[in-house]
Structure formats: structure tokens, C-alpha cells
């Protein structure tokens, strides 16, 4: 592995600007000047987006702006000893020691571990004192390399970057004693990037626990992986500290433990206070606990305190959609194969064929297959298996929405509410509402403080029973019919548009939705709408097939357009990393994986996303003009046999791809990056989420 820091990356006793933005930009330029990154503004944008989420100033005059960035080609540390210091948001004043930690977007674990060792070293007074006393750039390089284990003595960090850290003091005062012994605390630390704050908080808690006499063990959950604490250690713990900015992995391991939650930065700045709160929680029977019923669910995650209800609902819905897609993809392709073998009229008697015939007793009447009786039988089998799979669509959507809220106890009420939505003809909207109801009811019941003898029955009997009664009862008594009326009106409207020019407008809207957030919630709403209606399509009612074709073709445009622009049309406008991503985007786009354009959108959202939307709208409109129908819900060009006419699909796809590629190239040539920088930062954060 190459050296992470070199003398060319060190700046001693310099004035890099009056504010932290200027300092970060100057350090990013230094990384590029040393040939370790390709785009200073791109690296600055990624580091600044991270800075906007949470300031990186730390007590003791230290700042660690950091980012994973597609602009970085080699993991690097750029260091500046500032004169004068600059405010990075620490409570005790400006920072004079600043490290820019720059990691490639796909950094190897070895690089991430090295960067994490630096973060841990910053918690040691002798390390920071050495940096302040260094006379030459080479002195700084030697100090840092020793600390991170790249030369000389191994890193001074108390534990490997991904290993649990443990502390136990030989003596403890009465305030930290429980049943006459030192309190046993376990902690989890994690931050958005998993490089710096994660391990600094782990070491700060470890050191504070040792000095206070508490038996404390920390599990840092970093980007370089993490070593899970032994379950026996967790079981023996009196309380848990979650100093995290992102979800705790495998949260169910801590179910039932008294818990103290905070952001990761407080673990660095106030470790003693966190430990004291954890000890107090262990002694308090009424203290908050890690919810047993929703331990792995969104509502119990450590990051929920830092996000709004809108973001929580978005994450819940996307969980439901992600679990639903396998039912849709498999079922939809089987239906398409059924049509290919048995003809479009196979739906009329497919159920009778599979129940009354077999391979050795093929059907002889109402043969609609061009392949004769064998094709009729196999087509009926394919169609019925696919239709059965598609029948789970709404139930799976509702069940896993509830799962995202209340974990496993929410699955049964959610599936039942979804089935009731189908019974009431409420469609996928009814499934979404039913899943939300079931999940929140199940989570609320799971939070009840019940006697110990009843706790074992809660997740397997009480929660499914009461959750199903409440959620499904509300669907039947109050919500089902109004939602069904809405769905019926929507379907009638779309059917009426099918024979008019208005269907082109539907294609434009769906194309815009598919390209707005590249696999995000708006994209998934359009996709869910298309696949939910697919099973209702027929030769007499082709509207669902038209909608599915528009959605799939438009969703393929962004990655294909970025591939075309970055590998063929304007290679010089894209970084080497983006050109590599462009090669992969050809296959991702051809497979209908819109997320293939996310690396481009994350780095340059205000040019990539509008360009994608323009092309998506063109493609969606053209598929409607050509009357393109898709019997398959996924697969892109690889399910060509389920798309008719395929020539119309290809023309629409090529047209939208070329338009998007030309627009993004024009924007990159004639709209300056600096003019967009301030506006891009919040959008980059949104795309990353």
C-alpha cells in the first residue's frame, strides 16, 4: 500500500484563509497538486457536504474534515498547521491542526483502517504535541506514519481500527458501582463516513471509562468493517451507549438493555457525561430501553432523533418496495413467458389447464399457442405461477412496510392488512396505508411495559393479533372503500387516456418521475404504480402495459446517457473515476438499474439530474406515441421478447439517451462549477441519502 501522507501534503504555519471553507478547498487543491485526486472542486464539494451535516472541529484545536469522493484516486492525508487558527465549530475555540482525510469512493479496507488509526491517534496528547512541535514537513510525515503504522513503530492506537475497545479500571468509586461491582457498559460508535469520528469516539469513551473505573467495552462500526461484541458481553452489560449518527447494525442484539443515545460527536467531546448517564440508566427501572419488538426497525434506530418524519416515512416505504420487487420481477417475467408460449389469450383458461391437464395429458381444446398443446400447457403453467407471485405484491409491500417500522412482529399484521387492501380493491395505495397502520400499531404495542411472563407471547401472539385486528379493521370499516374509489377513478382516467393524445402526457410525467431521484422514493412510486397495474393488463386493456414500458424505458435513460457522455461524447469533461463508472453504467442502464447514474448525480446533481429528466420525459412520451407495451416489469433490454414493438422501445430509448447525454455535456461546458457549488451541497446530501 502506498504512503498515505508525503511532505508535499504538509503545510506548516500557514494562513489558508479566514474560514473553514477556504482551508478545506486549499487542502483539496494540495491533494490534487500531488496527483492523488483528479478534481479539487469535486473533492471540496464532497468534504463540504460532509461538513454541512456535522462540523468536524474537535476540542484541543483539532479539525478533521473528511470525505469519500470519486475525485480521489489514492487515499491521502493533507495536513496544515494554521497560523492563525480557523473556527471549525469546536466549543473551545479555533483549530490550528487540520487534517483533510480524503478516501476514494470505493476505498479498500486497508486504506480505511489506516485513516481510522489517524483518527484514534488524534485523541492522544503526545501525538498532537508532536505535531505542534514539528520543525519540518518531514518531521510531521514521520510522526503521522509512525502513528498509522506505515513505518517504524506500529500505530499507537489502543486497538485495531475495527476491533472492540475495552477498558476496566482497577478501582471505582461508589457512583459507578452496581451490586458492589463496577458498572458494565457496552457502547457502539458510528458516523456517516465511518472513518474518523467513529474511532475517536470509541477511544474517548474507552479512556474515560478506564479513568472512572467502569467496565466499558466499545464496538466501533466503521467503514473498514466491524467486529461484533460477543453476545455474552452484551448480555452481561448493565446499560448501552449508542454514540451514533447512523443506524446501529444488528440492533436486536441489544434488545431490552437500558440505553443512552447521542450523536457520535458527543462521544468525543463528553464521554464522561455519557458514561455517567449510562450508569444512571442502569440503576433506573424506568430508563429508556432498546425496544425488543422493534430492535432492528427504523423507529428504534439511533439516527431517528436526527431526521424528520418525512425522511423516516421515505425510508420505511423504500424498505417495503425493496422487499416487494423480487415478487414483481419473478412474477412479471413468468407472466411474460406465459404469453410468449401460450399467446395473449392464455389467461382465459390457464387455471383450468393446469388443474385438469398435465405433461402426459395435454389440453386439446381452445388452443391459443402457436406451439400447440405443449405450448398451451407450459404457457398456462408459467402464467399461473407468475400471476400467483404477482398476487403477493400488495401484501408483501404492506408486510415489509410494517416490518420496517416494528421488525418481525409487524410482518403478520402488515401482510394481513395488505391482503385486506386487495380484498377491498384498494390497490397498492391501500397496501401502503395498511402497512403503515400495521407497523405503527405493532410498534406501539411492543413498547408497552408488560409483566415478564407475558413478554414471550408479545411478538408471536399479542402483537400480531391486536395489530391485525386494528389495522385490518380500520381498512375494512373506514379506509378501504374510499381508497378503492380513488384507485378506480385513477384507472378509469388512464384507460380513457389510452386512446387519446393525453396518454403522451402520462408518459412524460412518468419519465420525469423515474429520472428525478434515480432509484429514490419518487422513482419507486412511479415503478410501484406501474407494476401494481401490470396484472390487470390484457389485450382489451393495454394501458398497464403502456405504462410499464414507459417506466422501464425512462428508467434506463440516466445510466445510459451518463455512459454515453463520459465514455464517448466528452471524456475530457469527466474524471477518470467517472469514466470508469461510465463503462459499468452501460450494462446497468441496459438492465434497467437507474442507480447506475447515482455516482454522476452525487458529484454533480444540478447538471446530471435535470439532463436525465429531459431525456426521461422524451423517452416516456415516445413510448406512448409508438404504443410500446411491456409485459415484463424488469430486465431492460434483456426481456426484449416481452416488449412490443421492440423497434419503438429502442427508438424511444436511444432518443432519450442521446438527448440527456447532449444536455449534460452542454451544461458541463457552459455552466461553471463554482456557480453551482453552494446550491449543490444540500442536493448532494439528498442524493447520498
C-alpha positions in Angstrom: 0.0 0.0 0.0 1.4 3.4 -0.9 2.2 6.1 1.6 -0.9 8.0 2.8 1.0 11.2 3.6 4.0 12.8 2.0 5.9 16.1 2.6 4.1 17.6 -0.4 0.8 17.2 1.5 2.0 19.1 4.6 1.7 22.9 5.2 3.3 24.3 8.3 2.4 27.7 10.0 0.4 28.9 7.0 -2.7 31.1 6.5 -5.0 29.2 4.2 -8.0 31.6 4.5 -10.3 33.2 7.0 -12.9 30.4 7.2 -13.0 26.6 7.1 -14.3 26.5 3.5 -11.2 28.2 2.3 -9.0 25.9 4.4 -10.7 22.7 3.0 -10.5 24.0 -0.5 -6.8 24.8 -0.2 -6.1 21.3 1.2 -8.1 19.7 -1.6 -6.0 21.6 -4.1 -2.9 20.3 -2.4 -4.1 16.7 -2.8 -4.8 17.3 -6.5 -1.4 19.0 -7.0 0.3 15.9 -5.6 -1.5 13.7 -8.2 -3.6 11.9 -5.6 -7.0 13.3 -6.8 -8.3 14.5 -10.1 -10.7 17.3 -9.3 -10.1 19.8 -6.4 -13.6 21.3 -6.6 -15.1 17.8 -6.6 -13.2 16.8 -3.5 -14.0 20.1 -1.8 -17.7 19.6 -2.6 -17.8 16.1 -1.1 -15.9 17.3 2.0 -18.0 20.4 2.3 -21.2 18.3 2.1 -19.9 16.2 5.0 -19.1 19.4 6.9 -22.6 20.7 6.4 -24.0 17.6 8.1 -21.8 17.9 11.2 -18.9 20.3 11.9 -15.6 18.5 12.2 -13.9 20.7 14.8 -12.9 18.9 18.0 -11.7 20.0 21.4 -8.0 20.8 21.7 -7.6 22.8 18.5 -8.1 19.9 16.1 -10.3 19.7 12.9 -10.7 16.6 10.7 -12.7 17.5 7.6 -13.1 14.3 5.6 -14.9 12.6 2.8 -15.1 9.6 0.5 -15.0 11.1 -3.0 -15.0 9.8 -6.6 -12.4 12.6 -7.3 -9.8 10.8 -5.0 -7.6 8.3 -6.7 -5.3 7.4 -3.7 -6.2 7.6 0.0 -4.5 10.7 1.4 -3.9 12.8 4.4 -3.3 16.5 3.8 -2.2 18.4 7.0 -2.0 22.1 7.8 -0.7 23.8 11.0 -2.6 27.0 10.7 -1.4 30.4 11.9 -3.8 31.9 12.8 -6.3 29.1 13.7 -9.7 28.9 12.0 -13.1 28.1 13.6 -14.3 24.6 12.6 -17.2 24.6 15.2 -15.4 23.2 18.3 -16.7 24.7 21.5 -13.3 25.6 22.9 -12.1 27.8 20.0 -10.4 27.7 16.6 -8.4 24.8 15.2 -4.7 25.1 14.4 -4.2 21.4 13.5 -6.2 20.4 10.5 -6.2 17.1 8.6 -8.1 16.6 5.4 -8.8 12.9 5.2 -9.5 12.0 1.6 -10.6 8.5 0.7 -11.6 7.1 -2.7 -15.3 6.4 -3.1 -14.5 2.7 -3.2 -11.7 2.7 -0.7 -10.2 -0.6 0.2 -10.5 -1.8 3.8 -6.7 -1.4 4.3 -6.8 2.2 3.4 -9.8 2.9 5.6 -8.1 1.2 8.5 -5.1 3.4 8.1 -7.2 6.6 8.1 -9.0 5.3 11.2 -5.8 4.9 13.0 -5.0 8.5 12.4 -8.3 9.5 14.0 -7.6 7.4 17.1 -4.1 9.0 17.4 -5.6 12.4 17.5 -7.1 11.6 20.9 -3.6 11.2 22.3 -1.9 14.3 23.7 1.6 13.2 22.8 0.7 12.9 19.2 -0.9 16.4 18.9 2.0 17.9 20.9 4.5 16.3 18.5 2.6 17.9 15.5 2.7 21.3 17.2 6.5 21.0 17.9 7.5 19.7 14.4 10.0 21.8 12.6 9.9 20.5 9.1 7.4 18.8 6.8 9.4 15.6 7.1 9.0 15.7 10.9 5.2 15.7 10.5 5.3 12.9 8.0 7.4 10.8 10.3 5.1 11.4 13.3 2.0 10.6 11.3 3.4 7.5 9.6 4.5 6.1 12.9 1.0 6.7 14.3 -0.7 4.9 11.5 1.8 2.1 11.3 3.3 2.9 7.9 6.8 3.0 9.1 8.8 2.4 12.3 6.9 1.5 15.4 3.3 0.2 15.0 0.4 2.6 15.4 -0.1 3.8 18.9 -3.8 3.3 18.7 -5.1 1.1 21.5 -6.8 -1.4 19.2 -7.2 -2.2 15.5 -9.5 0.1 13.7 -12.4 -2.3 13.5 -11.9 -4.1 16.8 -13.9 -3.5 20.0 -12.1 -1.4 22.6 -12.3 -2.4 26.2 -11.4 -0.6 29.5 -11.6 -1.6 33.0 -10.1 0.4 35.9 -8.8 -1.4 39.0 -10.7 0.9 41.4 -14.1 2.6 41.2 -16.0 5.0 43.4 -19.5 4.2 44.7 -21.2 6.3 42.0 -20.2 3.7 39.3 -20.9 0.6 41.4 -23.8 -1.7 40.7 -24.4 -4.5 43.2 -21.0 -3.8 44.7 -19.1 -4.1 41.4 -18.1 -1.7 38.7 -20.8 -1.0 36.2 -20.6 -3.0 33.0 -21.3 -0.8 30.0 -21.2 -1.6 26.3 -21.1 1.2 23.6 -21.5 1.5 19.9 -19.9 4.3 17.9 -20.5 5.1 14.2 -20.6 8.2 11.9 -21.7 8.9 8.4 -18.4 8.1 6.7 -17.1 5.5 9.3 -13.6 6.9 9.1 -12.8 9.5 11.8 -15.4 10.3 14.4 -16.3 6.6 14.8 -12.9 5.7 16.2 -12.2 8.9 18.0 -15.5 8.5 20.0 -14.6 4.9 20.7 -11.2 5.8 22.1 -12.6 8.8 24.1 -15.2 6.5 25.7 -12.6 3.8 26.4 -10.2 6.3 28.1 -13.0 7.9 30.1 -14.3 4.5 31.2 -10.9 3.4 32.3 -10.3 6.6 34.3 -13.7 6.4 36.0 -13.4 2.7 37.0 -16.2 1.5 34.7 -16.0 -1.8 32.9 -16.7 -0.5 29.4 -16.4 -2.2 26.0 -16.8 -0.3 22.7 -17.8 -1.6 19.3 -16.7 0.9 16.6 -18.8 0.3 13.5 -16.6 1.8 10.8 -16.3 1.7 7.0 -13.5 -0.8 7.3 -15.8 -3.3 8.9 -16.6 -4.0 12.5 -16.0 -6.8 14.9 -19.2 -7.5 16.7 -19.1 -7.7 20.5 -19.6 -11.2 21.9 -23.2 -11.7 22.8 -22.2 -12.8 26.3 -20.6 -9.4 26.9 -23.8 -7.6 25.7 -26.0 -9.9 27.8 -23.9 -9.2 30.9 -23.9 -5.4 30.4 -25.9 -3.1 32.7 -26.6 -0.5 30.0 -25.8 0.5 26.4 -24.4 3.7 24.9 -25.2 4.5 21.3 -23.0 7.4 20.2 -24.0 7.2 16.5 -25.1 9.3 13.5 -26.3 6.3 11.5 -28.2 3.1 12.2 -26.7 0.6 14.7 -26.0 -2.6 12.8 -27.7 -5.7 14.2 -29.6 -3.6 16.8 -31.6 -6.6 18.0 -28.5 -7.9 19.9 -29.1 -5.1 22.5 -32.8 -5.6 22.9 -34.1 -4.9 26.4 -31.0 -3.1 27.6 -31.2 0.4 29.3 -29.9 2.8 26.6 -28.4 6.3 26.3 -28.4 7.7 22.8 -26.4 10.6 21.4 -24.6 11.8 18.3 -21.1 10.4 17.7 -19.5 13.8 18.3 -20.8 13.9 21.9 -18.9 10.6 22.4 -15.7 12.6 21.6 -16.5 15.7 23.5 -18.4 14.5 26.6 -17.5 10.8 27.1 -17.6 11.1 30.9 -21.1 12.6 30.8 -22.4 9.8 28.6 -20.9 7.1 30.9 -22.5 8.8 33.9 -25.9 8.8 32.1 -25.5 5.1 31.2 -24.7 4.2 34.8 -27.8 6.2 36.0 -29.9 4.4 33.4 -28.7 1.1 34.6 -29.9 2.0 38.1 -33.3 3.4 36.9 -36.0 0.8 36.2 -37.9 3.4 34.2 -35.0 4.3 31.9 -35.5 4.0 28.1 -34.6 0.6 26.8 -33.7 -0.8 23.4 -37.2 -1.9 22.2 -37.5 -5.7 22.0 -40.3 -5.6 19.4 -38.7 -3.0 17.1 -35.0 -3.5 17.8 -34.0 -3.6 14.2 -36.6 -1.2 12.9 -36.4 2.3 11.7 -38.3 3.8 14.6 -35.8 2.4 17.1 -32.6 3.4 15.2 -30.2 5.7 16.8 -30.4 8.1 13.9 -34.1 8.8 14.2 -33.5 11.6 16.6 -31.6 13.4 13.9 -34.1 13.0 11.0 -37.6 14.3 10.4 -40.8 12.3 9.9 -40.6 12.8 6.2 -37.2 11.1 5.9 -38.4 8.3 8.2 -41.5 7.6 6.1 -39.4 7.7 3.0 -37.0 5.1 4.4 -40.0 2.9 5.6 -41.6 3.0 2.1 -38.4 2.2 0.3 -37.9 -0.9 2.6 -41.3 -2.2 1.6 -40.6 -1.6 -2.1 -37.2 -3.3 -2.0 -38.8 -6.4 -0.5 -41.7 -6.3 -2.9 -39.5 -6.1 -6.1 -38.4 -9.8 -6.1 -42.1 -10.9 -6.2 -42.7 -8.5 -9.0 -39.6 -9.3 -11.1 -40.0 -13.0 -10.9 -43.8 -13.0 -11.3 -43.7 -10.5 -14.1 -41.2 -12.4 -16.2 -43.1 -15.6 -15.7 -46.3 -13.9 -17.0 -44.3 -12.6 -20.0 -43.0 -16.2 -20.7 -46.6 -17.4 -20.3 -47.7 -15.0 -23.0 -44.8 -15.9 -25.2 -45.6 -19.7 -25.0 -49.4 -19.6 -24.8 -50.3 -16.4 -26.6 -52.2 -13.4 -25.2 -55.4 -15.5 -24.8 -53.7 -17.9 -22.4 -55.3 -16.0 -19.5 -58.8 -17.2 -20.4 -58.4 -20.8 -19.3 -54.9 -21.1 -17.8 -56.2 -22.1 -14.4 -58.3 -24.9 -15.8 -55.4 -26.1 -18.0 -53.0 -26.6 -15.1 -55.6 -28.3 -12.8 -57.2 -30.6 -15.5 -54.2 -31.4 -17.6 -50.6 -32.5 -17.3 -47.5 -33.2 -19.4 -48.9 -36.6 -20.3 -52.4 -35.3 -20.7 -52.1 -32.2 -22.8 -55.1 -29.9 -23.5 -56.9 -30.4 -26.7 -59.4 -27.6 -26.8 -59.1 -23.8 -27.0 -55.5 -23.9 -28.1 -54.2 -20.3 -28.4 -50.5 -21.2 -28.5 -48.5 -21.1 -31.7 -46.6 -24.1 -30.3 -49.7 -26.3 -30.0 -50.9 -28.2 -26.9 -47.5 -28.4 -25.3 -47.0 -24.6 -25.6 -50.5 -24.1 -24.3 -49.8 -26.2 -21.2 -46.4 -24.8 -20.5 -47.6 -21.2 -21.1 -50.5 -21.8 -18.7 -48.1 -23.1 -16.1 -45.8 -20.1 -16.5 -48.7 -17.6 -16.5 -50.4 -19.0 -13.3 -47.1 -19.2 -11.3 -46.4 -15.6 -12.3 -49.9 -14.4 -11.6 -49.7 -16.1 -8.2 -46.4 -14.4 -7.4 -47.9 -11.1 -8.5 -50.8 -11.7 -6.2 -48.4 -11.3 -3.3 -47.4 -7.8 -4.5 -49.6 -5.7 -2.2 -49.4 -8.0 0.7 -45.6 -8.1 0.5 -45.4 -4.3 0.2 -47.6 -3.8 3.3 -45.9 -6.6 5.3 -42.4 -5.2 4.8 -43.5 -1.6 5.4 -44.8 -2.8 8.7 -41.5 -4.7 9.2 -39.5 -1.5 8.6 -41.4 0.1 11.5 -41.9 -2.8 14.0 -39.4 -5.5 12.9 -40.7 -9.1 12.7 -43.8 -8.6 14.9 -45.1 -6.2 12.3 -44.9 -8.7 9.4 -48.1 -10.6 10.1 -50.3 -7.6 10.7 -48.8 -5.9 7.6 -49.4 -8.9 5.3 -53.0 -9.2 6.6 -53.6 -5.5 6.0 -52.2 -5.8 2.5 -54.5 -8.8 1.8 -57.5 -6.8 3.1 -56.5 -3.9 0.8 -56.6 -6.3 -2.2 -60.0 -7.7 -0.9 -61.3 -4.1 -0.8 -59.9 -3.3 -4.3 -57.8 -0.6 -2.6 -54.7 -1.5 -4.6 -51.1 -0.6 -3.7 -52.2 2.7 -2.1 -54.3 0.7 0.3 -51.3 -1.6 0.8 -49.1 1.3 1.7 -51.7 2.8 4.2 -52.4 -0.7 5.6 -48.7 -1.4 6.1 -48.1 1.9 7.9 -51.1 1.3 10.2 -50.0 -2.2 11.0 -46.4 -1.1 11.6 -47.2 1.8 13.9 -49.8 -0.2 15.9 -47.4 -3.2 16.3 -44.5 -0.8 17.4 -46.8 0.9 19.9 -47.9 -2.4 21.4 -44.3 -3.5 21.6 -43.4 -0.5 23.7 -45.9 -1.4 26.4 -44.3 -2.4 29.8 -45.9 -5.8 30.4 -45.2 -8.4 33.0 -42.2 -10.7 32.4 -44.4 -13.8 32.0 -46.2 -12.0 29.1 -43.2 -10.8 27.2 -42.6 -14.1 25.5 -46.1 -14.0 24.0 -45.9 -10.4 22.8 -44.0 -10.9 19.5 -45.7 -14.2 18.4 -49.3 -13.8 19.7 -50.3 -10.5 21.2 -48.8 -8.1 18.6 -49.8 -10.0 15.5 -53.3 -10.5 16.9 -54.0 -6.9 18.0 -52.1 -5.4 15.1 -54.1 -7.4 12.6 -57.4 -6.5 14.2 -56.7 -2.8 14.4 -55.0 -2.2 11.1 -57.3 -4.5 9.0 -60.3 -3.4 10.9 -59.7 0.2 10.0 -59.2 -0.8 6.4 -62.5 -2.6 6.2 -64.6 -0.2 8.3 -63.3 3.2 7.2 -60.5 3.3 4.7 -60.9 0.5 2.1 -63.8 1.8 0.1 -62.6 5.5 -0.2 -59.2 4.2 -1.4 -60.9 1.8 -3.8 -62.9 4.6 -5.2 -59.8 6.7 -5.7 -58.0 3.8 -7.4 -61.0 3.1 -9.6 -61.1 6.7 -10.7 -57.4 6.7 -11.5 -57.7 3.6 -13.6 -60.7 4.9 -15.5 -58.8 8.1 -16.2 -55.8 6.3 -17.5 -57.9 3.9 -19.6 -59.8 6.9 -21.1 -56.4 8.5 -21.9 -55.2 5.3 -23.7 -57.0 6.1 -26.9 -56.2 9.9 -26.9 -53.2 12.1 -27.1 -53.4 12.6 -23.4 -51.6 9.3 -22.8 -48.4 11.1 -24.1 -48.6 13.4 -21.1 -48.8 10.4 -18.8 -45.6 9.1 -20.4 -43.9 12.5 -19.9 -44.9 12.6 -16.2 -43.7 9.0 -15.6 -40.4 9.7 -17.4 -39.8 12.7 -15.2 -40.5 10.8 -12.0 -38.3 7.9 -13.0 -35.3 10.2 -13.6 -35.7 12.7 -10.7 -34.1 10.7 -7.9 -32.6 7.7 -9.6 -34.0 4.8 -7.5 -35.2 7.0 -4.7 -38.8 7.4 -3.4 -40.3 9.3 -6.4 -38.7 6.8 -8.8 -40.1 4.0 -6.7 -43.6 5.5 -6.6 -43.7 5.5 -10.4 -42.4 2.0 -10.6 -44.8 0.6 -7.9 -47.7 2.3 -9.7 -46.7 0.6 -13.0 -46.1 -2.9 -11.6 -49.2 -2.8 -9.4 -51.4 -2.5 -12.5 -49.5 -5.0 -14.6 -51.6 -8.0 -13.6 -54.7 -6.2 -14.7 -53.4 -5.7 -18.3 -54.9 -7.6 -21.2 -55.4 -7.3 -24.9 -58.6 -5.4 -24.3 -57.0 -3.2 -21.6 -53.4 -2.5 -22.7 -52.9 0.7 -20.6 -50.9 -1.1 -17.8 -48.5 -2.5 -20.5 -48.1 1.0 -22.0 -47.3 2.4 -18.5 -44.8 -0.3 -17.7 -43.0 0.2 -21.0 -42.7 4.0 -20.4 -41.5 3.5 -16.8 -38.9 0.9 -17.8 -37.5 2.7 -20.8 -37.3 6.1 -19.0 -35.6 4.5 -16.0 -32.9 3.1 -18.3 -32.0 6.6 -19.7 -29.9 8.2 -16.9 -27.2 5.5 -16.7 -27.0 5.0 -20.4 -26.8 8.8 -21.0 -24.0 9.2 -18.5 -22.2 6.2 -20.0 -22.5 7.8 -23.5 -21.4 11.2 -22.3 -18.4 10.0 -20.2 -17.0 7.3 -22.4 -17.7 8.6 -26.0 -19.0 12.1 -26.4 -17.0 14.2 -23.9 -14.4 12.1 -22.0 -12.4 15.2 -21.1 -15.3 16.7 -19.1 -15.4 13.7 -16.7 -12.8 12.5 -14.2 -11.0 9.2 -14.7 -13.2 7.6 -11.9 -16.4 8.9 -13.7 -15.2 7.4 -17.0 -14.7 4.1 -15.2 -18.2 4.4 -13.7 -19.4 5.1 -17.2 -18.2 1.8 -18.5 -20.2 0.0 -15.8 -23.2 2.2 -16.5 -23.7 0.8 -20.0 -24.6 -2.6 -18.5 -26.5 -1.1 -15.6 -28.6 1.0 -17.9 -29.3 -1.8 -20.3 -30.5 -3.9 -17.3 -32.9 -1.1 -16.1 -30.9 -0.2 -13.0 -31.3 3.6 -12.7 -28.9 3.7 -9.7 -26.1 3.3 -12.2 -26.3 7.1 -12.7 -26.0 7.9 -8.9 -22.2 8.3 -8.9 -22.5 11.0 -11.5 -25.5 12.7 -9.8 -23.9 12.7 -6.4 -20.9 14.5 -7.8 -22.8 17.0 -10.0 -26.5 16.9 -9.2 -27.6 20.2 -10.7 -26.4 19.2 -14.1 -26.9 15.4 -14.2 -30.4 15.3 -12.7 -32.1 17.9 -15.0 -30.4 16.4 -18.0 -31.7 12.9 -17.0 -35.2 14.3 -16.5 -35.2 15.9 -20.0 -34.2 12.6 -21.6 -36.6 10.6 -19.5 -39.5 12.8 -20.5 -38.6 12.3 -24.2 -38.4 8.6 -23.8 -41.7 8.3 -21.8 -43.5 10.4 -24.4 -42.2 8.4 -27.4 -43.1 5.0 -25.9 -46.6 6.2 -25.7 -46.6 7.7 -29.2 -45.3 4.3 -30.6 -47.7 2.3 -28.4 -44.9 0.3 -26.8 -46.1 -2.3 -24.4 -44.0 -4.3 -21.8 -45.3 -7.4 -20.3 -42.2 -7.7 -18.0 -41.7 -5.4 -15.0 -37.9 -5.5 -15.1 -34.9 -6.6 -17.1 -34.4 -3.8 -19.5 -33.3 -4.8 -23.0 -32.8 -8.4 -21.8 -36.5 -9.0 -21.8 -36.9 -7.9 -25.4 -39.2 -10.9 -26.0 -41.8 -9.3 -23.6 -41.7 -5.9 -25.3 -43.8 -5.0 -28.4 -43.0 -3.3 -30.7 -39.3 -3.7 -29.8 -38.3 -1.2 -32.5 -40.5 1.5 -30.9 -38.9 0.8 -27.5 -35.4 1.1 -28.9 -36.1 4.3 -30.8 -37.6 5.9 -27.7 -34.7 4.7 -25.5 -32.0 5.9 -27.9 -33.7 9.3 -28.4 -33.9 9.9 -24.7 -30.3 8.7 -24.0 -28.9 11.0 -26.7 -30.9 14.0 -25.5 -29.8 13.5 -21.9 -26.1 13.0 -22.9 -26.1 16.1 -25.1 -27.8 18.2 -22.4 -25.3 17.1 -19.6 -22.3 17.8 -21.9 -23.7 21.2 -22.7 -24.3 22.0 -19.1 -20.8 20.9 -18.1 -19.2 23.0 -20.8 -21.2 26.2 -20.3 -22.3 26.3 -16.7 -19.3 26.8 -14.3 -19.0 24.5 -11.4 -18.2 27.4 -9.0 -21.5 29.0 -9.8 -23.3 25.8 -8.7 -21.3 24.9 -5.6 -23.4 26.4 -2.9 -26.6 25.0 -4.4 -25.1 21.6 -5.0 -24.1 20.9 -1.4 -27.6 20.2 0.0 -28.6 18.3 -3.1 -25.6 16.1 -2.9 -26.6 15.1 0.6 -30.1 14.3 -0.6 -28.8 12.1 -3.4 -26.5 10.3 -1.0 -29.4 9.5 1.3 
